[in-house]
Amino acid sequence: MANVYAAQRAQPLAFTTPKDPSDTVDYRFDWASELTTGETISSQTVAADTGLTKDSVTAVGDEVVVTVSGGTAGRSYKVRCQIVTSNSRTLEVTGIVDVANR
């Protein structure tokens, strides 16, 4: 069984720009500071709170890009990103997507 390492963050990441309910937006989880030299992302899993639609997930270099749509204005949604690395480490972080009419 692989060791599980949780990214040590006191609070979830807050994405800075609110998303309009009608927008489809890419959010990036940058893992560069968590990966050791030569370590890569082997797999990724992303989950979004009910009400926010996860349209696609792609690993690009040291980043995981998730495309989301939907949501209700005035609400905040958690988007959890978990990766497994080439060194068999599991890392996870949560981002907060605020939805507002713009």
C-alpha positions as CSV (number, residue, x, y, z in Angstrom):
1,M,0.0,0.0,0.0
2,A,1.4,3.4,-1.0
3,N,1.9,6.1,1.6
4,V,-0.7,8.9,1.6
5,Y,0.6,12.4,2.0
6,A,-2.0,15.2,2.4
7,A,-0.9,18.6,1.2
8,Q,-0.6,20.6,4.4
9,R,-2.7,23.7,4.0
10,A,-4.6,25.5,6.8
11,Q,-7.4,26.6,4.5
12,P,-8.6,25.7,1.0
13,L,-7.3,27.6,-2.0
14,A,-9.5,30.5,-3.0
15,F,-9.7,31.2,-6.7
16,T,-9.6,35.0,-7.1
17,T,-12.2,35.7,-9.8
18,P,-15.8,34.8,-9.2
19,K,-17.4,32.6,-11.8
20,D,-20.7,33.7,-13.5
21,P,-23.3,30.8,-13.5
22,S,-23.4,30.9,-17.3
23,D,-19.6,30.7,-17.7
24,T,-17.5,27.6,-18.4
25,V,-14.1,28.3,-16.8
26,D,-10.7,26.5,-16.4
27,Y,-9.2,26.3,-13.0
28,R,-5.6,25.2,-12.5
29,F,-4.1,23.3,-9.6
30,D,-0.3,23.9,-9.7
31,W,1.6,21.0,-8.0
32,A,5.1,22.2,-8.9
33,S,6.0,23.1,-5.3
34,E,4.8,19.7,-4.0
35,L,6.7,17.6,-6.6
36,T,10.3,16.4,-6.0
37,T,12.9,16.6,-8.8
38,G,11.9,14.3,-11.7
39,E,8.5,13.4,-10.1
40,T,5.5,13.7,-12.3
41,I,1.7,13.4,-12.1
42,S,0.7,9.8,-12.9
43,S,-3.0,10.2,-12.3
44,Q,-5.5,12.8,-11.1
45,T,-9.0,12.8,-9.7
46,V,-11.2,15.9,-9.3
47,A,-14.5,16.1,-7.5
48,A,-16.8,19.1,-7.4
49,D,-19.6,19.9,-5.0
50,T,-23.2,19.2,-6.2
51,G,-24.4,22.1,-8.3
52,L,-21.1,22.8,-10.0
53,T,-20.5,20.7,-13.1
54,K,-17.0,19.2,-13.8
55,D,-16.8,19.2,-17.6
56,S,-13.2,17.9,-18.1
57,V,-9.9,17.3,-16.3
58,T,-6.5,17.3,-17.9
59,A,-3.0,17.0,-16.5
60,V,-0.6,19.4,-18.2
61,G,3.0,19.2,-16.9
62,D,2.9,20.0,-13.1
63,E,-0.7,21.3,-13.3
64,V,-4.2,19.7,-13.3
65,V,-6.7,21.8,-15.3
66,V,-10.4,21.3,-14.5
67,T,-13.1,22.9,-16.6
68,V,-16.3,23.7,-14.7
69,S,-19.7,25.1,-15.5
70,G,-22.9,25.9,-13.7
71,G,-23.4,26.9,-10.1
72,T,-25.8,29.3,-8.4
73,A,-25.0,32.9,-7.8
74,G,-24.2,33.7,-4.2
75,R,-22.9,30.2,-3.5
76,S,-19.3,28.8,-3.0
77,Y,-18.3,25.4,-4.1
78,K,-15.5,23.1,-3.2
79,V,-13.4,21.5,-5.9
80,R,-11.1,18.8,-4.6
81,C,-8.0,17.7,-6.7
82,Q,-6.1,14.6,-5.8
83,I,-3.0,13.4,-7.6
84,V,-0.9,10.2,-7.5
85,T,2.7,10.9,-8.4
86,S,5.3,8.8,-10.2
87,N,6.8,8.2,-6.7
88,S,3.5,6.7,-5.5
89,R,2.7,9.7,-3.3
90,T,-0.9,10.8,-3.0
91,L,-1.5,14.6,-2.6
92,E,-4.8,16.4,-2.3
93,V,-5.9,20.0,-2.1
94,T,-9.3,21.8,-2.2
95,G,-10.1,25.0,-4.0
96,I,-13.1,27.2,-3.5
97,V,-15.0,28.5,-6.5
98,D,-17.3,31.5,-5.7
99,V,-20.2,32.0,-8.1
100,A,-21.7,35.5,-8.7
101,N,-23.6,37.3,-11.4
102,R,-21.3,39.5,-13.4
